[in-house]
Amino acid sequence: MKLTGFAGTLALVTGAAGGIGAALVQLLLDSGSVVIATDLTAPDAPVHANLHAKALDVSDAAAVDALVAWAETTLGPIGFGINVAGVLQVGTVEQIDDAQWRRVFAVNTDGVFHVSRALARVMTPRRRGAIVTVSSNAAGVPRHGMAAYAASKAAASMFTRCLGLELAPHGIRCNIVAPGSTLTPMQTGMWQDADGARQVIDGNPQTYKAGIPLRKLATPDDIAQAIMFLLSDQAGHIAMSDIYVDGGATLRG
């Protein structure tokens, strides 16, 4: 089955400089979409006629509104919005300071709110569009030493579901992809040595973390493919869903 609904559709992707975001941008371009790829620094991507790389701080509401207004005026109506931008904060609750807590929420939660609100305002009058938020399986399963990250992702997930409830009557679908351990710099940055991948796959009883039943880490493309499905015509009756793409690590759907 070939996914459809992408040709000529304008997509806004945050967190596009690497990992899942970069993989998604490539899939969208390959499917014929026009893509606005954003990150704190404009992504360094290969030149492509349908690619527009822009710097964007998703924690800045005014900057988000300005970018969406520019896109709507210059490139045409935005059909897809994908919230990929995210930051990781590890440490026990006793160790996390106020600035760290605020930073992770500013990007992972406020950023999703700012981008999704701006898109809702332009999509609603047209009565069409799709928004996907990349959350985490940590949003639904407690993680030791990851309270700030997990809480910020849980907030973003529930926000997206509530937004989906509001926008569904206008023909706009909002969904969530919740990755597990994925082979990105965010993941490898937590490893202590070359044995990091095996330790993640095996799990850690000391921190009550299950392993990965599929016995492998996800690739950015694994996550991006799930996002593509949710954006496609073939997912036209899927709204407010939260799809876990984690190799079975959380033992839930």
C-alpha positions, 0 to 999 in steps of 0.5 A: 500500500502506498500512502497518499495525500502528500503531493504538494501539501505544505508541512511544518516540521519542528526539531528537524535538524537531526534524528526523527525530525530529519528522517521525517523531512526526507520522507515528506520530500520523497512523497512530494510535500513542500517542507518547512524544516525548523530548529533552533538553528536552521537545519543544514539540509541538502538543497531541495526545491521543496525544502525551506529551512528556518530557525525557530525557537518553539518556546517563543510564541511570537516567533512561532506565530510569525513563521506560520504567518510567513508560510501562509502568505509566502508558500500557501496553506499549511496542511501538516504540522509535526511537533518533533522539537524536544529536549531531554532532562535527566536527574532525580527530582531532588537534583533538578533545579527550577531552571532545568524544569522550566526549560524542558517544559518550555520546549516539550510542552509550551512549544507544542502548544505554541505551534499547534495553536498557531496551526489550529487558527489557520487550519480551522477556517479551511476545515482540513489539516493534520497535526502529529505530536512526537511524545514519548513512551515515558509519557505513559510509564514512570521512568526513574530519573526522568520526572521532568521529561516524562511530565512534559511529554505527558502534558504534551500528549494530553494537550494534543488529545484535547486539541484533537477533540476541539478540532475534529468537528472541523475536519482536522486530525490530531494524533500522537506518536510515542517513541521508545528508545531510538537511535538518536543523539538524545539516546546515545548521550545517556550511555556510559559506555559502548555497551549502552545499546545492550543495556537499554535492550535488556532493561534495568531491574534496579530502576524498574525499567523493562527491556525491549521485547523486539530486541532492538532499538528503533531507528529515526526512520521507524518513528518517521514512518509511523508519523507518515501513516498518521498524516496520510489519507489512509489514516483519514479516520484516526484522531486523538490516537496515541501510537506507541512505537517502542518495540513493545517496551512499555507492554502496552499499545 
